[in-house]
Amino acid sequence: MALEMTSRARPAPRQAVPSPGAPDLALPSTVIPAPTTPAAGATLAASAPAPALGPAFRSAGAFDSDRELLDGHAVRSVDRAAALLLALGACPAEAGVSELARRLGLHKSTASRLLATLERRGLVEQDEGTGKYRLGLAVIRLAERAERTLDLRAIALPELERLARTTRETVSLGVVEGDSCLTVAQVDGPNMVACPDRTGRTTPLHCVASGKVLLAAMAERDVLRIARPGLPARTERTITGLEALLEELARIRRRGFATAFSEWIEGTNGVAVPVADARGRVIASIGVWGPAFRVSASRVAEIVTSAREAAAAVTVRLGGAAA
């Protein structure tokens, strides 16, 4: 996936003051899923949102017309086939012809012909034993291709800008780079003093909120490998012990967000939430950070709510389901 980094406009400078202690809040939990390796031939069905069916699919009578064009541009047969794929992807398991036809308001014979055509192209597969259909390997190959060509930064940037305006703080998008957190985009809020530009730079995973979110989504063996050489202290509040780090990561998984209060830079606080892809894997984090007197304990709940909305919007754009 191409992560293209460019410069962006900044507002006038702003000031920071010393930090209060870090809070331990009990907010509505968004559990960060532990990463898993998808089984061979696995599909995206579990994470795909239910299809948004257009007017043409809302009643059985909608298909009585012999016109092939829907509106002069969309081809009716292609539209129906696409709707079948979306409906099949939204099913938790395999689905039969009758079930799909009923769901879309199609005649069973029409659904059967469309599924046979899709099967010829590898877009669906039919189980020989049950006669039911599932998404085919061609869909998996297309999805993988789409993931490789998506520009995460370009997709996330509008949501980062919206979040920066809402919170009036600096917002960043972080991904794992080696054993560090790489900032691939940063947007400053409309405050007087801008935070340092971290775009294209890395920070330790264990002492920034965005990095903690990414660590919490890793397998424990990877966390242990990263922690084995030691966890350098950046301030007096930095977590440096393995047991304390594991406890913090478990807390982040339960709450669905991370905080870092003066753990990387004294007087700078941060809050971060995960961004998932179409398979539900955490691939990035959205962080909101700034001076401790503004990003305070009393604002964490508000910031988390706004950040989760932004992360959900990015996840949907990546083909996943909103939490």
N, C-alpha and C positions, 0 to 999 in steps of 0.2 A: 504494500500500500504506500503510495507516495505521500510523504509528509513534507509539504513545501512550506518554507518559512520565509516570511517577508517582514519588512518594517511596517510600523503603524504609527499613526498620529498619537501624540500624548497631550494631555491637558497640562495646565500650569502645575508647579511643584506643591507638595503637601508635607505636613509634619507628622512625626511619630513621638509617642511618649512611652514610658515603661509599661510592662504587661502585668495584668492580674493573673491569678492562678488559673489553671485549666479546669473547666467544668467536667462533670460526669453526668450527662443529661439522659433522661429516659424519654426519647422521642419515639413516635411510631416507627417501627423497625422496617428497614428494607434490607433483607439479608443478602449479603454478597455471596454469590455462589462460588464454591470451590471449583477451580478449573478441572475439567475432565477431558480426556482424549476421546473424541467421538469414534464409535465403532465403525468398522468398514461398512460402507453402504448406508450409513445413517443419513437421515433426511433432516430438513429444517422444519418439519411439520410441527414439532412441539412448540417452537417459539414463534411461528408465523401467526400474525394477527388474523382474525376472522375476516373473510373477504367482504369488502364493501360493495354490495350488489347494486347495480344501477336499476333504473325503472324497468328496463327490459326484462329483468329477472324476478320481478315482484309478484307475478301471477302467471298461472298456466296459460291464460289467454294471451299473454304478451307475445307468444311465439306463433300465433295463428297467421300472421302476415307472411306473404311470400317474398317481401322485399328483402334483398340481401344486404343493402346498405342501411345502417342505423340513422346516420345523420349526414350522409354525403361523404364521410371520411372513414368511419369505422365500419368494418366488414362484419356482418352479423355472425357468420360461422366462426370467424376468428375470435369474436367477442365471447361467444358461447364456450369455445374451447379454453380461452383464458380463464373464464369464470369457473370452469370445471377444475382446472389446475389449482386455482386459489381455494376452491371449496375442498378439494382433496388435501391440500396442504394444511388446511385448518382442522381437519379431522384428527383426533388423537390416535387413530389406528387406521387400518384399511377400511375402505367403504365400497359397497356394492353399487351396481348400476341403478337399481331402483331408488336407493337412498339418495344418491347424487341427483338423479332426475327430479325427485320430489323436492329436494332442497332448492333447486334452481328453477323449478317450474317448467322443466323440459319433458317432452315425451320420452318414454324409456328408449324407444328405437333411436331417437335423435342422440340421446346421451351415449348409447351403445356405439353408434357410428363414430362419434367424436372421440370417444375413449380408444377405439380401435385405431384411429388415425394417430392419436398421440402416442399410442404404444409402438407404432411402426417407427416413430422418431426417437424412441427411448425416453420420452418425457413421463410416461407412466408405465407401470408394470402390473401384470395380472397374476395373482396367485393361482397356480394350477389346481390346488386342492379346494380352495374356497370360492374361486371365481371373482374375488374382490380385487380392487385396485389400490395401488399405492404410488407415490411419486417415484419416478425412475432415476437411474444414475445420471442421465443427461441433465436433469435439474440440478443435481449436486455439482456437476462440472460447471454449469453456468453460474451457480452461486459462488463457487470458489473463484471463478474468473472475475465476477463482480466484486468480490471482496478484495482481490488483488489490485483492481483498478480504481477502487474508491479512494478519494482524497479526504482522509479523516479531518484534516485541518479545515478544508473548504466547507465540509458539511457542518462542522461544529461552530465555525466562526460566527454565524448569525446569532446562535444561541448564546455564545460567550458575550457578544456585544449587548444582547438584551439583558443578560444577567448582570453585567457590569453597570448598566443603567439602573437596574432595579435595586441592587445592593449598594451602589455608589462606591464599590471597592474594586481592586484589581482582581481579574479573573484569569485563570490559566488552564491549559489543557496539557496533561502529562501522560507519557507512555513509558514503558520499561525500555531502557537502553542498556544492555549488559546487566550490571547490578546496580544501576542508578535510575533516577527518574529524570527523563528528558522533557523539558518544556518545549512543545511544538507550536504553541500559540499563546499570546498574552494580550489582554485588552484592559486598559486602565479605566477606572470609573471617573466620574466628573468631580474629583476632589482637588484640593489645592496643590498637594505634593504627590508626584508620581512615584510609584515603587520602582526599584531597579528592574531593567528589562532582562528577563531570564530566557527569552526566546533563543533556542538553540543551545542552551546550557543545561548541564546536569546537576542534580543535587542528590545527596544520600537518600535512600528510600526510607530509612528508619526514623528520620527526624523532621520530615515535612508531611503535612496532611495528605497531599496527593500521593506521595510515595507510600505512606502507610496503607492507603486504600489498595494500591497495587500489590503490596506485600501480602495483605490479608486475602487476596484472591489466589495467591500462589500455593502450590503444594508445600507441605511442611518440610519436605526434604530440600526444596529450593531455599526456603527461609533459613534452614540450618546451614546450608552451604554458604549463603551470603553472610550469615552472622559468625561463622567459624573464625575468620581472621580477626574478629572484634568489631564492636560498634563504636566508632569514634564519638567522643563528646564534643558537641559544638557550643553548648551552653550548659549551665548547671542543671537545666531541666531535661536535657537530652536523655533518652532511654539508652542505656549502655549494657544492660544485662539481658541475657537470652530469655530467662524466665519472665522477666518483666515485659519483654517484647512480645512473647507468645501470649501473655495475658491481654496485652493491649490489642493484638490482632484478633483474638477471640471476641473481645468487646466490640471491635469495629464490625465484625461479621454479624453480631447480634443487632447492633444499632443501625447498620447500613451506612454509616458515615464515619469520618475520622476528624480529629482535631489535633493541632500542634500549637501549643501556646508557649512561645519563647523557647522552642526546642532547637531551632535552627539559627535564628538571629534573635538576640535579646530585644524584646519590645515589639516583635512581629508575630502575629497570630494567624492561623489558617484553619479553614474548614474545607473538607473535600468529600465528594461522593463518586461512586463508580459509574462508568459508561460501559454498557454491554453491547455485543454484536448480535447478529441474527441467531446465533446458537446459544446465546445467554452467557457467553464468556466475557469476563471483564477484560477490556482491551485498553482502557484509558481511564483517566480520572479528571474531574473538573474541580478545581480548587478556587476558593475565594480567600484572599489574604490581604492583610494591611496592618496598620499600627494597632497596638493592643487596646488603646483607648476607644477605637472605633469597632474593631472586630473583637468584641468583648463577650464574656460568658452570657450576658443577657440577650445577645443577638444571635446566638448559635442556632436556636430553633427557627428563627426567621430565615437565616441564611440557608440552612439545610433544606427548608421547604422550597425556596426559589431555585437552589442548585439542583434538587431532584427533578424539578420540572424541566430544567434545561437538559439534564442528562437523559431524561425519558424522551425528549424530542429528538436528541441526537440518535439514541438507540432505535427509534422508529425509522429515522432516515437511513439507518444501516440495515434495515430489514427485520429488526427485532420487535418484540411486543413491549408496549409501555407497561411499567410496573403498576 
